[in-house]
Amino acid sequence: MSYSTDDQRILGEIERGLTRDDPALATLIDALNQQFPETPERPKAARSARRSPRVVAAVVLSVIALLALVLTAVLGATPTPPAEEDGPPASRPAAMAVHPAP
């Protein structure tokens, strides 16, 4: 990732300020930079070849087929009739009154 000249200048000032304020931190950062150098970016050909168009097409078609299968199963299922209770409410005995009528 390349930075603009202003960004590079500001980062340089920050780095110099940190080096001046905390030399131990600067030594540690230098040691880490030597131990783990920056890795170069992959070539453009390697980045563009990471996904084959055939693989992408196969994945897309698989997802479409799966969705079609699920929709067919959901929309083609026969509805189950509602569970019937003991009968219509009129056939049940009337509730008894708690207090007897005078």
N, C-alpha and C positions, 0 to 999 in steps of 0.2 A: 504494500500500500504506500503510495507516494504522497507526501504532504506538500502543500504549497510553500513558497519561500517564507511567507509570514509565519506559517505554522512551524516550520523548521527553526526559524529564528527564535520564536517563543519557547519551543521545546529546549533549544540550546541554552537559553537564559535560565530556564527552570533547572536544567541539569547542572549548570555551573553553580547556581545558588545552593542546590542540595549538596553538591560536592564540597562547597565551602562551609556549609553549616554542619554537615555530618560526614566527616571523612570515612568513618567506619562503614557507614551505609554505602558510600561510593565504592569502597574496596570490595564489599560483599557483592554489589551489583556487577562490578567488573569481573569478579570471579565467576559469577553465574553466567554472564555473557560469554566468557571463554569456554565454560563447560557446556553450555547449550547455545551454540551459534544459530543464527536465523537460518531457517531452511528456505531454499529457493522455491519460487512458485513452480507449480507443475507446468509443463508445456501446454500450449493451447490445444494441441491435438489430443492430449491425454484427458483434458477436461471435457472436450466435446464428445469423446468416445465413451464416456462413462455409462451412458444409457443408450442402448441400441433401440432403434425405432421398432424393431420386431418385439422386443420385450415390453415396451410401452404399449404397443397395440394389443399384445396378449393380455396384459393386465387390464386394460380398458374393456376389452371384450369379455373377460372373465367377470368383471364387476357388473356389466350390463346383463350378462346371462344370469348371474346370481339374483339381481334385482327382479328380472323377469320371472324367475322361478318362485321367488317369495310372493310377488304380486299374484301369480297364478294360483298359488296355494291359498292365499288369503281371500281372493275374490271368487275362487271356484268352490270354496267350502260350502256345504249345505248348512243353512242356519238350524240351530237346535231349537225346538219349541220350548217356550218357557215352562218351567216346572209348575205343574198344577198342584194346588193345595187340596185340602180335604173336600172342597166344594165351594160353591159360591157363598158369599157371606150371609145370604138370606137363609141358608139351610142350617146355620148354627143356632143353638139355643140362645134365647135372650139372656142377658146378664141379670143376675139377681140383685135386687135392691138391698143395700146394707141396712137401711132403717125400714121397718115395716110401716106400711101405710096406716094411718089412724082410722 
